[in-house]
Amino acid sequence: MNSLRRTAEEYLAMRRALGYQLDRHGRLLLQFIDYLEHARVSTITVDVAVTWARQPVGATPIWWASRLSVIRCFARHLHALDPATEVPPANLLPGHYHRTAPRLYSTAEITDIVHATGLLSAPLQAATFRALIGLLAVTGIRVGEAVRLDRGDVDLDAAMLTIIKSKHGQSRQLPLHPSAVTALSEYARRRDHLLGTAVAAPSFFVSTTGTRLAVAKVDIVFTRLLYHSGIQPSPGRRAPRVHDLRHSFAVATVLHWYRTGADVQALLPSLSTYLGHVAPESTYWYLQAAPELLALAAARLEHPREST
């Protein structure tokens, strides 16, 4: 069994060396290995893979299909080393993913969420989440990118943020608005004052104990902040998420371009690069859920600017 775990770890290391992040994929695969060890199963079979994938019982078919796909990828790799390994067919546990429209936060709602951080009991947690949410709102970076920022990645003198090896292994630099520099500078001073002589992680955003924030913890605290802000799910929509700040940033940026008469089509590739998308198609998805944006685009088509 130790051999199976070692093979799984080597498989993950090999794929990460090729540029894949595999954060959730890696966690799920090792959870599956834990399951096999607990059940004293030394060979992957279709039956055991499906049994594990269909946990928890009340989860959605999409989640089951996602879990099984993790096993399928590893089983394909393992089958070349151990022909007794069974590879789950692609048509097992089919899950059709339908993207749900994101919650687009208004400026007032974002302000309310930031103000709600003042209700957090721990001063360092309040300061961290105030700065973190503000940065997510004004840059549209991913939550995972924000919590992975080290202090050296936030150059406040140069007003520059460096995102290192994010999704698809890409890195990029983002200029910071002077107001963002001021807010982050204030947070850094407050953070270091509250930590005192405590040994802190190299991360820019820290937990109450000085360690790096976890994305799961950000999700939990953000849900509390939504409650304190009085922000509830819209009828027929999923619960608002911290990731929706990224959608809100993208839509607000393009709305501003339309309202100021900018050449939106020419600017969209730069927005894709800023957001860290590998293709403009990913950015277009972020924009299609805003009726106001669609209305402005339609108006632009009906009344195009006269050429000069």
Secondary structure, 3 states (H helix, E strand, C coil): CHHHHHHHHHHHHHHHHCCCCCHHHHHHHHHHHHHHHHHCCCCCCHHHHHHHHCCCCCCCHHHHHHHHHHHHHHHHHHHCCCCCCCCCCCCCCCCCCCCCCCCCCCHHHHHHHHHHHHHCCCHHHHHHHHHHHHHHHHHCCCHHHHHCCEHHHEECCCCEEEECCCHHHCCEEEECCHHHHHHHHHHHHHHHHHHCCCCCCCECCECCCCCECCHHHHHHHHHHHHHHHCCCCCCCCCCCCCCHHHHHHHHHHHHHHHHCCCCHHHHHHHHHHHHCCCCHHHHHHHHCCCHHHHHHHHHHHHCCCCCC
